[in-house]
Amino acid sequence: MIHPSLLLRRALQADALVSGAMALLLVTGASALAPLLALPQPLLLETGLFLIAYAAFVGWLGSRAALQRPLVLLVIIGNALWTLASIALLLSGAVAPNALGIAFVAIQAITVGVFAELQYMGMKRSNAAVMA
Protein backbone atom coordinates (compact mmCIF):
# COMPACT_ATOMS: atom_id res chain seq x y z
CA MET A 1 0.00 0.00 0.00
CA ILE A 2 1.14 3.53 -0.66
CA HIS A 3 -0.05 6.89 0.57
CA PRO A 4 -0.56 8.78 -2.70
CA SER A 5 1.27 12.02 -3.20
CA LEU A 6 -0.86 15.01 -4.14
CA LEU A 7 0.50 14.72 -7.69
CA LEU A 8 -0.59 11.09 -7.99
CA ARG A 9 -4.02 11.79 -6.53
CA ARG A 10 -4.60 14.78 -8.84
CA ALA A 11 -3.28 12.93 -11.89
CA LEU A 12 -5.67 10.04 -11.24
CA GLN A 13 -8.59 12.39 -10.65
CA ALA A 14 -7.83 14.42 -13.78
CA ASP A 15 -7.52 11.19 -15.79
CA ALA A 16 -10.93 10.08 -14.52
CA LEU A 17 -12.50 13.45 -15.32
CA VAL A 18 -11.05 13.67 -18.84
CA SER A 19 -11.81 10.00 -19.55
CA GLY A 20 -15.38 10.48 -18.34
CA ALA A 21 -15.83 13.52 -20.57
CA MET A 22 -14.40 11.63 -23.55
CA ALA A 23 -16.68 8.68 -22.75
CA LEU A 24 -19.71 10.97 -22.75
CA LEU A 25 -18.64 12.57 -26.04
CA LEU A 26 -18.00 9.25 -27.76
CA VAL A 27 -21.08 7.41 -26.49
CA THR A 28 -23.49 10.23 -27.25
CA GLY A 29 -21.79 11.55 -30.37
CA ALA A 30 -20.22 8.56 -32.11
CA SER A 31 -22.64 8.69 -35.03
CA ALA A 32 -22.00 12.41 -35.58
CA LEU A 33 -18.24 12.19 -35.01
CA ALA A 34 -17.63 9.22 -37.32
CA PRO A 35 -18.15 11.07 -40.62
CA LEU A 36 -16.51 14.23 -39.26
CA LEU A 37 -13.33 12.35 -38.31
CA ALA A 38 -13.54 9.59 -40.94
CA LEU A 39 -13.27 7.00 -38.17
CA PRO A 40 -15.54 3.95 -37.80
CA GLN A 41 -18.60 4.63 -35.66
CA PRO A 42 -18.33 1.26 -33.83
CA LEU A 43 -14.73 2.07 -32.87
CA LEU A 44 -15.77 5.41 -31.39
CA LEU A 45 -18.80 3.96 -29.57
CA GLU A 46 -16.95 0.94 -28.15
CA THR A 47 -14.09 3.16 -27.02
CA GLY A 48 -16.61 5.40 -25.25
CA LEU A 49 -18.23 2.42 -23.53
CA PHE A 50 -14.84 1.17 -22.33
CA LEU A 51 -13.99 4.65 -21.03
CA ILE A 52 -17.12 4.69 -18.84
CA ALA A 53 -15.78 1.75 -16.83
CA TYR A 54 -12.21 3.07 -16.94
CA ALA A 55 -13.21 6.52 -15.67
CA ALA A 56 -15.22 4.98 -12.83
CA PHE A 57 -12.30 2.77 -11.81
CA VAL A 58 -9.68 5.53 -11.95
CA GLY A 59 -12.02 7.95 -10.16
CA TRP A 60 -12.54 5.41 -7.40
CA LEU A 61 -8.80 4.75 -7.21
CA GLY A 62 -8.04 8.47 -6.99
CA SER A 63 -10.38 8.85 -4.02
CA ARG A 64 -8.69 6.24 -1.78
CA ALA A 65 -6.57 7.27 1.21
CA ALA A 66 -4.13 4.43 0.51
CA LEU A 67 -3.55 2.75 -2.84
CA GLN A 68 -2.45 -0.69 -3.84
CA ARG A 69 0.70 -0.24 -5.88
CA PRO A 70 -0.29 -2.93 -8.45
CA LEU A 71 -3.51 -1.03 -9.24
CA VAL A 72 -1.60 2.20 -9.78
CA LEU A 73 0.88 0.37 -12.01
CA LEU A 74 -2.03 -1.14 -13.94
CA VAL A 75 -3.34 2.36 -14.72
CA ILE A 76 0.10 3.70 -15.67
CA ILE A 77 0.94 0.74 -17.91
CA GLY A 78 -2.56 0.79 -19.39
CA ASN A 79 -2.19 4.47 -20.25
CA ALA A 80 1.21 3.88 -21.82
CA LEU A 81 -0.17 0.99 -23.89
CA TRP A 82 -3.21 3.09 -24.90
CA THR A 83 -0.84 5.78 -26.17
CA LEU A 84 1.18 3.28 -28.19
CA ALA A 85 -1.95 1.58 -29.53
CA SER A 86 -3.37 4.91 -30.66
CA ILE A 87 -0.21 5.71 -32.59
CA ALA A 88 -0.13 2.17 -34.00
CA LEU A 89 -3.75 2.56 -35.13
CA LEU A 90 -2.83 5.63 -37.14
CA LEU A 91 0.23 3.97 -38.68
CA SER A 92 -1.39 0.59 -39.33
CA GLY A 93 -3.68 1.55 -42.18
CA ALA A 94 -6.56 -0.21 -40.38
CA VAL A 95 -8.42 3.10 -40.41
CA ALA A 96 -8.25 6.01 -42.83
CA PRO A 97 -9.05 9.11 -40.79
CA ASN A 98 -9.00 12.54 -42.36
CA ALA A 99 -6.74 15.30 -41.00
CA LEU A 100 -9.22 16.10 -38.21
CA GLY A 101 -9.44 12.41 -37.30
CA ILE A 102 -5.66 12.11 -37.20
CA ALA A 103 -5.47 15.17 -34.94
CA PHE A 104 -8.25 13.77 -32.71
CA VAL A 105 -6.45 10.45 -32.21
CA ALA A 106 -3.03 12.08 -31.84
CA ILE A 107 -4.20 14.65 -29.27
CA GLN A 108 -5.91 12.04 -27.13
CA ALA A 109 -2.81 9.81 -27.38
CA ILE A 110 -0.59 12.67 -26.19
CA THR A 111 -3.03 13.47 -23.37
CA VAL A 112 -3.09 9.86 -22.18
CA GLY A 113 0.70 9.69 -22.41
CA VAL A 114 0.97 12.81 -20.25
CA PHE A 115 -1.35 11.22 -17.66
CA ALA A 116 0.85 8.10 -17.62
CA GLU A 117 3.94 10.22 -17.00
CA LEU A 118 2.29 12.33 -14.28
CA GLN A 119 0.95 9.23 -12.57
CA TYR A 120 4.39 7.60 -12.68
CA MET A 121 6.03 10.71 -11.24
CA GLY A 122 3.30 10.91 -8.60
CA MET A 123 3.75 7.27 -7.66
CA LYS A 124 7.50 7.80 -7.21
CA ARG A 125 6.71 10.72 -4.85
CA SER A 126 4.27 8.68 -2.82
CA ASN A 127 5.21 7.23 0.54
CA ALA A 128 4.87 3.59 1.44
CA ALA A 129 2.03 3.09 3.90
CA VAL A 130 2.98 1.70 7.28
CA MET A 131 1.07 -1.49 7.92
CA ALA A 132 -0.20 -1.72 11.51
DAURSUL-V126153 format. One record per residue. N is the residue number from 0. RES is the residue in one small letter. D_CENTER is the distance of its C-alpha to the mean C-alpha in whole Angstrom. Layout:
BEGIN
N,RES,D_CENTER
N,RES,D_CENTER
END
This chain:
BEGIN
0,m,23
1,i,21
2,h,22
3,p,19
4,s,19
5,l,19
6,l,16
7,l,14
8,r,15
9,r,14
10,a,11
11,l,9
12,q,11
13,a,10
14,d,6
15,a,8
16,l,10
17,v,8
18,s,6
19,g,9
20,a,11
21,m,9
22,a,10
23,l,14
24,l,14
25,l,14
26,v,16
27,t,18
28,g,19
29,a,18
30,s,22
31,a,22
32,l,19
33,a,20
34,p,24
35,l,22
36,l,20
37,a,22
38,l,19
39,p,20
40,q,20
41,p,19
42,l,16
43,l,14
44,l,16
45,e,14
46,t,11
47,g,11
48,l,13
49,f,10
50,l,8
51,i,11
52,a,11
53,y,8
54,a,8
55,a,11
56,f,11
57,v,9
58,g,11
59,w,14
60,l,13
61,g,13
62,s,17
63,r,19
64,a,21
65,a,21
66,l,18
67,q,19
68,r,18
69,p,17
70,l,14
71,v,13
72,l,13
73,l,12
74,v,8
75,i,9
76,i,10
77,g,8
78,n,5
79,a,9
80,l,10
81,w,7
82,t,9
83,l,12
84,a,12
85,s,11
86,i,14
87,a,16
88,l,16
89,l,17
90,l,20
91,s,21
92,g,23
93,a,21
94,v,21
95,a,23
96,p,21
97,n,23
98,a,22
99,l,20
100,g,18
101,i,18
102,a,17
103,f,14
104,v,12
105,a,13
106,i,12
107,q,8
108,a,9
109,i,10
110,t,8
111,v,5
112,g,8
113,v,10
114,f,7
115,a,8
116,e,12
117,l,12
118,q,11
119,y,14
120,m,16
121,g,16
122,m,16
123,k,19
124,r,21
125,s,21
126,n,24
127,a,25
128,a,26
129,v,30
130,m,31
131,a,34
END
